[in-house]
Amino acid sequence: EQLVAMLFRYAAFNGMDAVTLEENLGQFADRESVSGWAVSAMNWAVGQGLVEGSNGLLRPKATATRAEVATILMRFCALLKK
């Protein structure tokens, strides 16, 4: 959730549209474990396709692996090019 929050703020600062629909998190069993300060950012990340979760979980408090961070950053860079 911390990585997503940083990307969300960067996107907002650079004028990207922020999608923060609540239903974006509804499909994940651990949606209630997202910190209050990160809910908008997580909704945005899921809505933009940056985060897809794993086995129906977001794991917002878990440490992201190098591969997960690389994937999210690649998706974010592709989003910037649009």
N, CA, C and O atoms as a GROMACS GRO file, in nm:
protein
  328
    1GLU      N    1   0.082  -0.120   0.000
    1GLU     CA    2   0.000   0.000   0.000
    1GLU      C    3   0.086   0.125   0.000
    1GLU      O    4   0.042   0.229  -0.050
    2GLN      N    5   0.206   0.119   0.055
    2GLN     CA    6   0.292   0.236   0.055
    2GLN      C    7   0.342   0.269  -0.086
    2GLN      O    8   0.345   0.386  -0.124
    3LEU      N    9   0.381   0.169  -0.161
    3LEU     CA   10   0.425   0.191  -0.300
    3LEU      C   11   0.312   0.252  -0.382
    3LEU      O   12   0.333   0.347  -0.458
    4VAL      N   13   0.194   0.196  -0.368
    4VAL     CA   14   0.078   0.243  -0.443
    4VAL      C   15   0.044   0.388  -0.404
    4VAL      O   16   0.007   0.468  -0.490
    5ALA      N   17   0.057   0.419  -0.278
    5ALA     CA   18   0.028   0.556  -0.233
    5ALA      C   19   0.125   0.656  -0.296
    5ALA      O   20   0.085   0.765  -0.335
    6MET      N   21   0.252   0.618  -0.306
    6MET     CA   22   0.350   0.708  -0.369
    6MET      C   23   0.319   0.728  -0.517
    6MET      O   24   0.324   0.840  -0.567
    7LEU      N   25   0.285   0.620  -0.586
    7LEU     CA   26   0.253   0.631  -0.728
    7LEU      C   27   0.126   0.713  -0.749
    7LEU      O   28   0.117   0.791  -0.844
    8PHE      N   29   0.028   0.694  -0.662
    8PHE     CA   30  -0.097   0.769  -0.669
    8PHE      C   31  -0.071   0.919  -0.655
    8PHE      O   32  -0.126   1.000  -0.730
    9ARG      N   33   0.011   0.954  -0.558
    9ARG     CA   34   0.043   1.096  -0.536
    9ARG      C   35   0.121   1.154  -0.655
    9ARG      O   36   0.097   1.268  -0.696
   10TYR      N   37   0.212   1.076  -0.709
   10TYR     CA   38   0.287   1.120  -0.826
   10TYR      C   39   0.193   1.143  -0.945
   10TYR      O   40   0.203   1.243  -1.015
   11ALA      N   41   0.102   1.050  -0.964
   11ALA     CA   42   0.006   1.061  -1.074
   11ALA      C   43  -0.082   1.184  -1.057
   11ALA      O   44  -0.105   1.258  -1.152
   12ALA      N   45  -0.130   1.207  -0.936
   12ALA     CA   46  -0.215   1.323  -0.909
   12ALA      C   47  -0.138   1.453  -0.929
   12ALA      O   48  -0.191   1.549  -0.984
   13PHE      N   49  -0.012   1.455  -0.885
   13PHE     CA   50   0.072   1.573  -0.899
   13PHE      C   51   0.095   1.608  -1.046
   13PHE      O   52   0.104   1.725  -1.083
   14ASN      N   53   0.103   1.505  -1.131
   14ASN     CA   54   0.127   1.525  -1.273
   14ASN      C   55  -0.001   1.533  -1.356
   14ASN      O   56   0.005   1.527  -1.479
   15GLY      N   57  -0.116   1.545  -1.290
   15GLY     CA   58  -0.241   1.569  -1.359
   15GLY      C   59  -0.310   1.448  -1.418
   15GLY      O   60  -0.403   1.463  -1.497
   16MET      N   61  -0.267   1.328  -1.381
   16MET     CA   62  -0.335   1.208  -1.431
   16MET      C   63  -0.471   1.196  -1.364
   16MET      O   64  -0.489   1.239  -1.250
   17ASP      N   65  -0.565   1.138  -1.436
   17ASP     CA   66  -0.697   1.116  -1.379
   17ASP      C   67  -0.687   1.013  -1.266
   17ASP      O   68  -0.622   0.910  -1.281
   18ALA      N   69  -0.751   1.042  -1.156
   18ALA     CA   70  -0.752   0.951  -1.042
   18ALA      C   71  -0.885   0.877  -1.036
   18ALA      O   72  -0.991   0.939  -1.022
   19VAL      N   73  -0.880   0.747  -1.048
   19VAL     CA   74  -0.999   0.664  -1.038
   19VAL      C   75  -1.000   0.606  -0.897
   19VAL      O   76  -0.912   0.528  -0.861
   20THR      N   77  -1.098   0.644  -0.817
   20THR     CA   78  -1.102   0.599  -0.678
   20THR      C   79  -1.235   0.537  -0.643
   20THR      O   80  -1.289   0.561  -0.535
   21LEU      N   81  -1.288   0.458  -0.732
   21LEU     CA   82  -1.418   0.396  -0.708
   21LEU      C   83  -1.406   0.288  -0.601
   21LEU      O   84  -1.318   0.202  -0.606
   22GLU      N   85  -1.495   0.293  -0.504
   22GLU     CA   86  -1.492   0.198  -0.393
   22GLU      C   87  -1.502   0.053  -0.438
   22GLU      O   88  -1.441  -0.035  -0.378
   23GLU      N   89  -1.581   0.027  -0.543
   23GLU     CA   90  -1.602  -0.111  -0.583
   23GLU      C   91  -1.477  -0.179  -0.637
   23GLU      O   92  -1.477  -0.301  -0.658
   24ASN      N   93  -1.371  -0.104  -0.661
   24ASN     CA   94  -1.247  -0.164  -0.708
   24ASN      C   95  -1.188  -0.261  -0.606
   24ASN      O   96  -1.122  -0.357  -0.644
   25LEU      N   97  -1.210  -0.236  -0.479
   25LEU     CA   98  -1.154  -0.323  -0.376
   25LEU      C   99  -1.251  -0.433  -0.333
   25LEU      O  100  -1.211  -0.524  -0.260
   26GLY      N  101  -1.374  -0.426  -0.376
   26GLY     CA  102  -1.476  -0.520  -0.332
   26GLY      C  103  -1.449  -0.666  -0.362
   26GLY      O  104  -1.504  -0.754  -0.296
   27GLN      N  105  -1.366  -0.693  -0.460
   27GLN     CA  106  -1.339  -0.830  -0.500
   27GLN      C  107  -1.234  -0.899  -0.414
   27GLN      O  108  -1.210  -1.019  -0.429
   28PHE      N  109  -1.170  -0.826  -0.323
   28PHE     CA  110  -1.061  -0.881  -0.243
   28PHE      C  111  -1.106  -0.910  -0.101
   28PHE      O  112  -1.169  -0.826  -0.036
   29ALA      N  113  -1.074  -1.029  -0.053
   29ALA     CA  114  -1.116  -1.072   0.080
   29ALA      C  115  -1.051  -0.990   0.192
   29ALA      O  116  -1.109  -0.976   0.299
   30ASP      N  117  -0.933  -0.936   0.168
   30ASP     CA  118  -0.862  -0.861   0.272
   30ASP      C  119  -0.872  -0.710   0.254
   30ASP      O  120  -0.786  -0.635   0.303
   31ARG      N  121  -0.976  -0.664   0.185
   31ARG     CA  122  -0.991  -0.520   0.159
   31ARG      C  123  -1.001  -0.438   0.287
   31ARG      O  124  -0.963  -0.321   0.287
   32GLU      N  125  -1.050  -0.496   0.393
   32GLU     CA  126  -1.063  -0.424   0.520
   32GLU      C  127  -0.928  -0.398   0.586
   32GLU      O  128  -0.919  -0.316   0.677
   33SER      N  129  -0.823  -0.466   0.542
   33SER     CA  130  -0.691  -0.447   0.602
   33SER      C  131  -0.612  -0.334   0.536
   33SER      O  132  -0.500  -0.305   0.577
   34VAL      N  133  -0.670  -0.271   0.434
   34VAL     CA  134  -0.607  -0.154   0.372
   34VAL      C  135  -0.620  -0.038   0.469
   34VAL      O  136  -0.729  -0.008   0.518
   35SER      N  137  -0.508   0.028   0.498
   35SER     CA  138  -0.509   0.143   0.588
   35SER      C  139  -0.599   0.254   0.531
   35SER      O  140  -0.609   0.271   0.410
   36GLY      N  141  -0.662   0.328   0.621
   36GLY     CA  142  -0.753   0.434   0.579
   36GLY      C  143  -0.688   0.535   0.487
   36GLY      O  144  -0.750   0.582   0.392
   37TRP      N  145  -0.562   0.569   0.514
   37TRP     CA  146  -0.491   0.667   0.432
   37TRP      C  147  -0.457   0.614   0.293
   37TRP      O  148  -0.423   0.693   0.205
   38ALA      N  149  -0.466   0.482   0.272
   38ALA     CA  150  -0.427   0.422   0.144
   38ALA      C  151  -0.546   0.374   0.061
   38ALA      O  152  -0.527   0.322  -0.049
   39VAL      N  153  -0.667   0.389   0.111
   39VAL     CA  154  -0.784   0.335   0.042
   39VAL      C  155  -0.800   0.397  -0.097
   39VAL      O  156  -0.819   0.325  -0.195
   40SER      N  157  -0.792   0.529  -0.107
   40SER     CA  158  -0.807   0.594  -0.238
   40SER      C  159  -0.699   0.548  -0.334
   40SER      O  160  -0.726   0.521  -0.451
   41ALA      N  161  -0.577   0.539  -0.286
   41ALA     CA  162  -0.465   0.496  -0.370
   41ALA      C  163  -0.482   0.351  -0.415
   41ALA      O  164  -0.454   0.319  -0.531
   42MET      N  165  -0.527   0.265  -0.327
   42MET     CA  166  -0.547   0.124  -0.364
   42MET      C  167  -0.662   0.111  -0.464
   42MET      O  168  -0.653   0.034  -0.559
   43ASN      N  169  -0.768   0.186  -0.442
   43ASN     CA  170  -0.878   0.186  -0.538
   43ASN      C  171  -0.829   0.231  -0.675
   43ASN      O  172  -0.864   0.171  -0.777
   44TRP      N  173  -0.748   0.335  -0.678
   44TRP     CA  174  -0.693   0.385  -0.803
   44TRP      C  175  -0.604   0.279  -0.869
   44TRP      O  176  -0.617   0.254  -0.989
   45ALA      N  177  -0.515   0.219  -0.791
   45ALA     CA  178  -0.421   0.120  -0.846
   45ALA      C  179  -0.493  -0.001  -0.904
   45ALA      O  180  -0.456  -0.051  -1.010
   46VAL      N  181  -0.595  -0.047  -0.836
   46VAL     CA  182  -0.673  -0.161  -0.887
   46VAL      C  183  -0.751  -0.118  -1.011
   46VAL      O  184  -0.756  -0.191  -1.110
   47GLY      N  185  -0.811   0.000  -1.006
   47GLY     CA  186  -0.888   0.051  -1.119
   47GLY      C  187  -0.804   0.073  -1.243
   47GLY      O  188  -0.853   0.057  -1.355
   48GLN      N  189  -0.677   0.111  -1.225
   48GLN     CA  190  -0.587   0.135  -1.338
   48GLN      C  191  -0.517   0.007  -1.384
   48GLN      O  192  -0.446   0.008  -1.485
   49GLY      N  193  -0.536  -0.102  -1.310
   49GLY     CA  194  -0.472  -0.228  -1.348
   49GLY      C  195  -0.329  -0.242  -1.301
   49GLY      O  196  -0.258  -0.332  -1.344
   50LEU      N  197  -0.285  -0.154  -1.212
   50LEU     CA  198  -0.149  -0.164  -1.160
   50LEU      C  199  -0.135  -0.279  -1.063
   50LEU      O  200  -0.032  -0.345  -1.057
   51VAL      N  201  -0.240  -0.303  -0.986
   51VAL     CA  202  -0.242  -0.410  -0.885
   51VAL      C  203  -0.358  -0.502  -0.918
   51VAL      O  204  -0.471  -0.457  -0.935
   52GLU      N  205  -0.329  -0.630  -0.925
   52GLU     CA  206  -0.433  -0.728  -0.955
   52GLU      C  207  -0.460  -0.822  -0.839
   52GLU      O  208  -0.559  -0.895  -0.840
   53GLY      N  209  -0.374  -0.821  -0.740
   53GLY     CA  210  -0.389  -0.911  -0.627
   53GLY      C  211  -0.344  -1.052  -0.661
   53GLY      O  212  -0.303  -1.081  -0.774
   54SER      N  213  -0.352  -1.138  -0.562
   54SER     CA  214  -0.310  -1.277  -0.579
   54SER      C  215  -0.403  -1.366  -0.496
   54SER      O  216  -0.416  -1.349  -0.375
   55ASN      N  217  -0.465  -1.460  -0.563
   55ASN     CA  218  -0.557  -1.552  -0.495
   55ASN      C  219  -0.666  -1.480  -0.418
   55ASN      O  220  -0.703  -1.520  -0.308
   56GLY      N  221  -0.717  -1.372  -0.476
   56GLY     CA  222  -0.825  -1.298  -0.413
   56GLY      C  223  -0.782  -1.208  -0.298
   56GLY      O  224  -0.867  -1.161  -0.222
   57LEU      N  225  -0.651  -1.184  -0.285
   57LEU     CA  226  -0.600  -1.102  -0.176
   57LEU      C  227  -0.514  -0.989  -0.231
   57LEU      O  228  -0.445  -1.005  -0.331
   58LEU      N  229  -0.519  -0.875  -0.163
   58LEU     CA  230  -0.433  -0.762  -0.197
   58LEU      C  231  -0.301  -0.766  -0.120
   58LEU      O  232  -0.197  -0.725  -0.172
   59ARG      N  233  -0.304  -0.815   0.000
   59ARG     CA  234  -0.190  -0.819   0.090
   59ARG      C  235  -0.127  -0.680   0.106
   59ARG      O  236  -0.007  -0.663   0.081
   60PRO      N  237  -0.206  -0.580   0.147
   60PRO     CA  238  -0.157  -0.443   0.152
   60PRO      C  239  -0.045  -0.419   0.253
   60PRO      O  240   0.032  -0.324   0.237
   61LYS      N  241  -0.034  -0.500   0.354
   61LYS     CA  242   0.068  -0.480   0.457
   61LYS      C  243   0.194  -0.564   0.432
   61LYS      O  244   0.293  -0.550   0.502
   62ALA      N  245   0.188  -0.652   0.332
   62ALA     CA  246   0.301  -0.741   0.304
   62ALA      C  247   0.413  -0.665   0.233
   62ALA      O  248   0.391  -0.562   0.170
   63THR      N  249   0.532  -0.718   0.246
   63THR     CA  250   0.646  -0.664   0.174
   63THR      C  251   0.638  -0.712   0.030
   63THR      O  252   0.625  -0.832   0.005
   64ALA      N  253   0.646  -0.620  -0.064
   64ALA     CA  254   0.640  -0.656  -0.206
   64ALA      C  255   0.773  -0.717  -0.248
   64ALA      O  256   0.880  -0.673  -0.206
   65THR      N  257   0.764  -0.819  -0.330
   65THR     CA  258   0.886  -0.879  -0.384
   65THR      C  259   0.942  -0.789  -0.493
   65THR      O  260   0.874  -0.698  -0.542
   66ARG      N  261   1.064  -0.814  -0.531
   66ARG     CA  262   1.126  -0.738  -0.640
   66ARG      C  263   1.046  -0.753  -0.768
   66ARG      O  264   1.027  -0.657  -0.842
   67ALA      N  265   0.998  -0.874  -0.794
   67ALA     CA  266   0.919  -0.899  -0.915
   67ALA      C  267   0.786  -0.823  -0.911
   67ALA      O  268   0.744  -0.769  -1.013
   68GLU      N  269   0.722  -0.818  -0.795
   68GLU     CA  270   0.595  -0.745  -0.783
   68GLU      C  271   0.616  -0.596  -0.806
   68GLU      O  272   0.536  -0.531  -0.874
   69VAL      N  273   0.723  -0.541  -0.748
   69VAL     CA  274   0.752  -0.399  -0.766
   69VAL      C  275   0.783  -0.370  -0.912
   69VAL      O  276   0.735  -0.271  -0.967
   70ALA      N  277   0.862  -0.456  -0.975
   70ALA     CA  278   0.896  -0.437  -1.117
   70ALA      C  279   0.770  -0.438  -1.203
   70ALA      O  280   0.756  -0.357  -1.294
   71THR      N  281   0.680  -0.531  -1.175
   71THR     CA  282   0.556  -0.540  -1.252
   71THR      C  283   0.471  -0.416  -1.235
   71THR      O  284   0.420  -0.361  -1.333
   72ILE      N  285   0.455  -0.370  -1.113
   72ILE     CA  286   0.375  -0.251  -1.086
   72ILE      C  287   0.437  -0.129  -1.154
   72ILE      O  288   0.366  -0.048  -1.213
   73LEU      N  289   0.570  -0.116  -1.146
   73LEU     CA  290   0.636  -0.002  -1.209
   73LEU      C  291   0.627  -0.007  -1.362
   73LEU      O  292   0.610   0.096  -1.426
   74MET      N  293   0.638  -0.126  -1.419
   74MET     CA  294   0.622  -0.139  -1.565
   74MET      C  295   0.481  -0.098  -1.608
   74MET      O  296   0.464  -0.029  -1.708
   75ARG      N  297   0.380  -0.142  -1.532
   75ARG     CA  298   0.242  -0.106  -1.563
   75ARG      C  299   0.221   0.045  -1.548
   75ARG      O  300   0.150   0.107  -1.626
   76PHE      N  301   0.284   0.103  -1.446
   76PHE     CA  302   0.272   0.246  -1.422
   76PHE      C  303   0.337   0.325  -1.536
   76PHE      O  304   0.281   0.424  -1.583
   77CYS      N  305   0.453   0.282  -1.580
   77CYS     CA  306   0.521   0.349  -1.692
   77CYS      C  307   0.436   0.342  -1.819
   77CYS      O  308   0.429   0.439  -1.895
   78ALA      N  309   0.373   0.227  -1.842
   78ALA     CA  310   0.285   0.214  -1.959
   78ALA      C  311   0.166   0.309  -1.946
   78ALA      O  312   0.119   0.365  -2.045
   79LEU      N  313   0.116   0.326  -1.824
   79LEU     CA  314   0.004   0.417  -1.799
   79LEU      C  315   0.046   0.562  -1.825
   79LEU      O  316  -0.034   0.641  -1.876
   80LEU      N  317   0.168   0.596  -1.792
   80LEU     CA  318   0.218   0.732  -1.815
   80LEU      C  319   0.226   0.766  -1.963
   80LEU      O  320   0.209   0.881  -2.003
   81LYS      N  321   0.251   0.665  -2.045
   81LYS     CA  322   0.266   0.686  -2.189
   81LYS      C  323   0.134   0.712  -2.258
   81LYS      O  324   0.132   0.762  -2.371
   82LYS      N  325   0.024   0.678  -2.195
   82LYS     CA  326  -0.108   0.696  -2.257
   82LYS      C  327  -0.145   0.842  -2.267
   82LYS      O  328  -0.253   0.875  -2.318
   0.00000   0.00000   0.00000
